Amino acid sequence: MSLRSTPSTSLHARILLVDDNLGGLAARKAVLDELGHKTRCVSSAAEALELLAAQKFDLVVTDYKMPKMDGLELIRRIRKQEIQVPVVLLSGFVDSLGLNEETTGADAVIQKSANEVSHLIRTVARLLRGKKPPARAATKAKRQAV
């Protein structure tokens, strides 16, 4: 089955991929690029934070286990800096470490497995559809003021 025949969102997003495993980065980039997204890859959490400070991304996909700063610390720093971006955490240790949205601060947690690609595609589409445009936030604030 081609990725093009997979249902996806019509939104084409700017996605930041973070992983110290270059093979994993290349594979995820190929999948997301084929779906029409614009991806940027970095191999460390520190590089990701630098890019997030300089550019706007619609979504971040990060690996859990990386040297110097792991994916959990990256998520903590993104949230602390109030960078408004959904984050997907990928890990081969989801079950053994009890990683989930509540314990990690991620918007979605995906187990690395043979089904990772299909889970990633569905999760990216769901998170992008769930994004609220700034106009909605302004409208909601006006309604609350009335």
SEROBA-65464 format. One record per residue (C-alpha): residue number from 0; residue in three letters; x, y, z. Coordinates in Angstrom, 2 decimals. Layout:
N
r n=NUM | res=Ala | xx=X | yy=Y | zz=Z
...
***
This chain:
146
r n=0 | res=Met | xx=0.00 | yy=0.00 | zz=0.00
r n=1 | res=Ser | xx=1.37 | yy=3.40 | zz=-0.94
r n=2 | res=Leu | xx=1.49 | yy=6.16 | zz=1.64
r n=3 | res=Arg | xx=-0.36 | yy=8.35 | zz=-0.86
r n=4 | res=Ser | xx=-3.41 | yy=6.08 | zz=-0.55
r n=5 | res=Thr | xx=-3.35 | yy=6.42 | zz=3.24
r n=6 | res=Pro | xx=-5.94 | yy=8.88 | zz=4.54
r n=7 | res=Ser | xx=-4.23 | yy=11.98 | zz=5.85
r n=8 | res=Thr | xx=-5.02 | yy=15.50 | zz=6.77
r n=9 | res=Ser | xx=-5.09 | yy=18.14 | zz=4.07
r n=10 | res=Leu | xx=-2.87 | yy=20.27 | zz=6.29
r n=11 | res=His | xx=0.74 | yy=20.24 | zz=5.24
r n=12 | res=Ala | xx=2.76 | yy=21.05 | zz=8.27
r n=13 | res=Arg | xx=6.27 | yy=22.07 | zz=9.24
r n=14 | res=Ile | xx=7.49 | yy=19.18 | zz=11.38
r n=15 | res=Leu | xx=10.67 | yy=19.02 | zz=13.43
r n=16 | res=Leu | xx=12.11 | yy=15.52 | zz=13.81
r n=17 | res=Val | xx=14.57 | yy=14.89 | zz=16.66
r n=18 | res=Asp | xx=16.59 | yy=11.68 | zz=16.98
r n=19 | res=Asp | xx=20.26 | yy=10.79 | zz=17.40
r n=20 | res=Asn | xx=19.68 | yy=7.73 | zz=15.17
r n=21 | res=Leu | xx=20.17 | yy=9.03 | zz=11.63
r n=22 | res=Gly | xx=18.48 | yy=5.97 | zz=10.12
r n=23 | res=Gly | xx=15.34 | yy=6.59 | zz=12.15
r n=24 | res=Leu | xx=15.37 | yy=10.26 | zz=11.17
r n=25 | res=Ala | xx=15.71 | yy=9.44 | zz=7.48
r n=26 | res=Ala | xx=12.88 | yy=6.89 | zz=7.58
r n=27 | res=Arg | xx=10.44 | yy=9.20 | zz=9.38
r n=28 | res=Lys | xx=11.40 | yy=12.12 | zz=7.14
r n=29 | res=Ala | xx=10.72 | yy=10.05 | zz=4.01
r n=30 | res=Val | xx=7.27 | yy=9.03 | zz=5.29
r n=31 | res=Leu | xx=6.22 | yy=12.53 | zz=6.34
r n=32 | res=Asp | xx=7.68 | yy=14.21 | zz=3.24
r n=33 | res=Glu | xx=5.75 | yy=11.79 | zz=1.03
r n=34 | res=Leu | xx=2.57 | yy=12.93 | zz=2.77
r n=35 | res=Gly | xx=3.38 | yy=16.52 | zz=1.80
r n=36 | res=His | xx=4.77 | yy=17.80 | zz=5.07
r n=37 | res=Lys | xx=7.93 | yy=19.90 | zz=5.27
r n=38 | res=Thr | xx=10.30 | yy=18.23 | zz=7.70
r n=39 | res=Arg | xx=13.46 | yy=19.43 | zz=9.36
r n=40 | res=Cys | xx=15.76 | yy=16.94 | zz=11.08
r n=41 | res=Val | xx=18.15 | yy=17.44 | zz=13.99
r n=42 | res=Ser | xx=20.17 | yy=14.87 | zz=15.90
r n=43 | res=Ser | xx=20.01 | yy=16.39 | zz=19.39
r n=44 | res=Ala | xx=17.53 | yy=17.99 | zz=21.75
r n=45 | res=Ala | xx=19.79 | yy=21.05 | zz=22.11
r n=46 | res=Glu | xx=19.64 | yy=21.62 | zz=18.34
r n=47 | res=Ala | xx=15.86 | yy=21.23 | zz=18.49
r n=48 | res=Leu | xx=15.54 | yy=23.92 | zz=21.17
r n=49 | res=Glu | xx=17.69 | yy=26.30 | zz=19.10
r n=50 | res=Leu | xx=15.50 | yy=25.76 | zz=16.03
r n=51 | res=Leu | xx=12.27 | yy=26.10 | zz=18.01
r n=52 | res=Ala | xx=13.48 | yy=29.46 | zz=19.34
r n=53 | res=Ala | xx=14.23 | yy=30.68 | zz=15.82
r n=54 | res=Gln | xx=11.47 | yy=29.13 | zz=13.69
r n=55 | res=Lys | xx=7.83 | yy=28.12 | zz=13.97
r n=56 | res=Phe | xx=6.93 | yy=24.45 | zz=13.67
r n=57 | res=Asp | xx=3.49 | yy=22.88 | zz=13.67
r n=58 | res=Leu | xx=4.62 | yy=19.65 | zz=15.32
r n=59 | res=Val | xx=7.67 | yy=18.07 | zz=16.98
r n=60 | res=Val | xx=8.42 | yy=14.34 | zz=16.84
r n=61 | res=Thr | xx=11.18 | yy=13.32 | zz=19.23
r n=62 | res=Asp | xx=12.86 | yy=10.13 | zz=20.27
r n=63 | res=Tyr | xx=13.01 | yy=9.34 | zz=23.98
r n=64 | res=Lys | xx=16.55 | yy=8.00 | zz=24.40
r n=65 | res=Met | xx=19.22 | yy=10.46 | zz=23.25
r n=66 | res=Pro | xx=22.59 | yy=11.42 | zz=24.76
r n=67 | res=Lys | xx=23.01 | yy=14.57 | zz=26.89
r n=68 | res=Met | xx=19.30 | yy=15.49 | zz=26.86
r n=69 | res=Asp | xx=16.57 | yy=12.90 | zz=26.42
r n=70 | res=Gly | xx=13.15 | yy=13.42 | zz=24.90
r n=71 | res=Leu | xx=11.48 | yy=13.95 | zz=28.29
r n=72 | res=Glu | xx=13.82 | yy=16.82 | zz=29.14
r n=73 | res=Leu | xx=13.24 | yy=18.29 | zz=25.67
r n=74 | res=Ile | xx=9.47 | yy=18.21 | zz=26.26
r n=75 | res=Arg | xx=9.89 | yy=19.80 | zz=29.72
r n=76 | res=Arg | xx=11.94 | yy=22.63 | zz=28.24
r n=77 | res=Ile | xx=9.50 | yy=23.17 | zz=25.36
r n=78 | res=Arg | xx=6.63 | yy=23.44 | zz=27.87
r n=79 | res=Lys | xx=8.65 | yy=25.65 | zz=30.27
r n=80 | res=Gln | xx=9.51 | yy=28.04 | zz=27.43
r n=81 | res=Glu | xx=5.80 | yy=28.04 | zz=26.50
r n=82 | res=Ile | xx=6.48 | yy=27.08 | zz=22.90
r n=83 | res=Gln | xx=3.01 | yy=26.26 | zz=21.59
r n=84 | res=Val | xx=3.61 | yy=23.09 | zz=19.61
r n=85 | res=Pro | xx=2.21 | yy=19.56 | zz=19.87
r n=86 | res=Val | xx=4.88 | yy=16.94 | zz=20.65
r n=87 | res=Val | xx=4.99 | yy=13.24 | zz=19.78
r n=88 | res=Leu | xx=7.36 | yy=11.07 | zz=21.83
r n=89 | res=Leu | xx=8.71 | yy=7.85 | zz=20.27
r n=90 | res=Ser | xx=10.29 | yy=5.13 | zz=22.37
r n=91 | res=Gly | xx=11.07 | yy=1.46 | zz=22.39
r n=92 | res=Phe | xx=10.54 | yy=1.57 | zz=26.16
r n=93 | res=Val | xx=6.94 | yy=2.81 | zz=26.39
r n=94 | res=Asp | xx=5.59 | yy=-0.11 | zz=28.42
r n=95 | res=Ser | xx=8.64 | yy=-0.89 | zz=30.55
r n=96 | res=Leu | xx=9.08 | yy=2.76 | zz=31.61
r n=97 | res=Gly | xx=5.36 | yy=3.54 | zz=31.86
r n=98 | res=Leu | xx=5.59 | yy=6.33 | zz=29.30
r n=99 | res=Asn | xx=2.29 | yy=7.95 | zz=28.40
r n=100 | res=Glu | xx=0.90 | yy=11.42 | zz=27.75
r n=101 | res=Glu | xx=0.36 | yy=12.10 | zz=31.46
r n=102 | res=Thr | xx=3.83 | yy=11.03 | zz=32.62
r n=103 | res=Thr | xx=5.77 | yy=12.67 | zz=29.77
r n=104 | res=Gly | xx=3.94 | yy=15.89 | zz=28.88
r n=105 | res=Ala | xx=3.80 | yy=14.74 | zz=25.25
r n=106 | res=Asp | xx=0.59 | yy=15.09 | zz=23.26
r n=107 | res=Ala | xx=1.07 | yy=11.51 | zz=22.03
r n=108 | res=Val | xx=3.40 | yy=8.63 | zz=22.87
r n=109 | res=Ile | xx=4.16 | yy=5.97 | zz=20.25
r n=110 | res=Gln | xx=5.87 | yy=2.62 | zz=20.85
r n=111 | res=Lys | xx=8.61 | yy=1.88 | zz=18.33
r n=112 | res=Ser | xx=7.49 | yy=-1.29 | zz=16.59
r n=113 | res=Ala | xx=6.60 | yy=-2.78 | zz=13.23
r n=114 | res=Asn | xx=3.43 | yy=-0.63 | zz=13.37
r n=115 | res=Glu | xx=5.26 | yy=2.60 | zz=14.17
r n=116 | res=Val | xx=4.79 | yy=4.15 | zz=10.70
r n=117 | res=Ser | xx=1.02 | yy=3.69 | zz=10.63
r n=118 | res=His | xx=0.72 | yy=4.98 | zz=14.22
r n=119 | res=Leu | xx=2.89 | yy=7.99 | zz=13.36
r n=120 | res=Ile | xx=0.82 | yy=8.85 | zz=10.27
r n=121 | res=Arg | xx=-2.47 | yy=8.66 | zz=12.20
r n=122 | res=Thr | xx=-1.09 | yy=10.56 | zz=15.19
r n=123 | res=Val | xx=0.36 | yy=13.38 | zz=13.08
r n=124 | res=Ala | xx=-2.95 | yy=13.75 | zz=11.21
r n=125 | res=Arg | xx=-4.95 | yy=13.77 | zz=14.47
r n=126 | res=Leu | xx=-2.73 | yy=16.33 | zz=16.18
r n=127 | res=Leu | xx=-2.69 | yy=18.63 | zz=13.17
r n=128 | res=Arg | xx=-6.49 | yy=18.48 | zz=12.83
r n=129 | res=Gly | xx=-6.79 | yy=19.23 | zz=16.53
r n=130 | res=Lys | xx=-4.82 | yy=22.45 | zz=16.25
r n=131 | res=Lys | xx=-6.92 | yy=25.51 | zz=16.95
r n=132 | res=Pro | xx=-6.21 | yy=28.48 | zz=14.70
r n=133 | res=Pro | xx=-5.36 | yy=31.72 | zz=16.52
r n=134 | res=Ala | xx=-8.65 | yy=33.25 | zz=15.31
r n=135 | res=Arg | xx=-10.63 | yy=30.71 | zz=17.36
r n=136 | res=Ala | xx=-8.74 | yy=31.60 | zz=20.51
r n=137 | res=Ala | xx=-9.47 | yy=35.29 | zz=19.94
r n=138 | res=Thr | xx=-13.17 | yy=34.56 | zz=19.30
r n=139 | res=Lys | xx=-13.38 | yy=32.47 | zz=22.48
r n=140 | res=Ala | xx=-11.76 | yy=35.25 | zz=24.51
r n=141 | res=Lys | xx=-14.27 | yy=37.78 | zz=23.10
r n=142 | res=Arg | xx=-17.21 | yy=35.52 | zz=24.00
r n=143 | res=Gln | xx=-15.90 | yy=35.13 | zz=27.56
r n=144 | res=Ala | xx=-15.53 | yy=38.93 | zz=27.92
r n=145 | res=Val | xx=-19.19 | yy=39.50 | zz=26.99
***
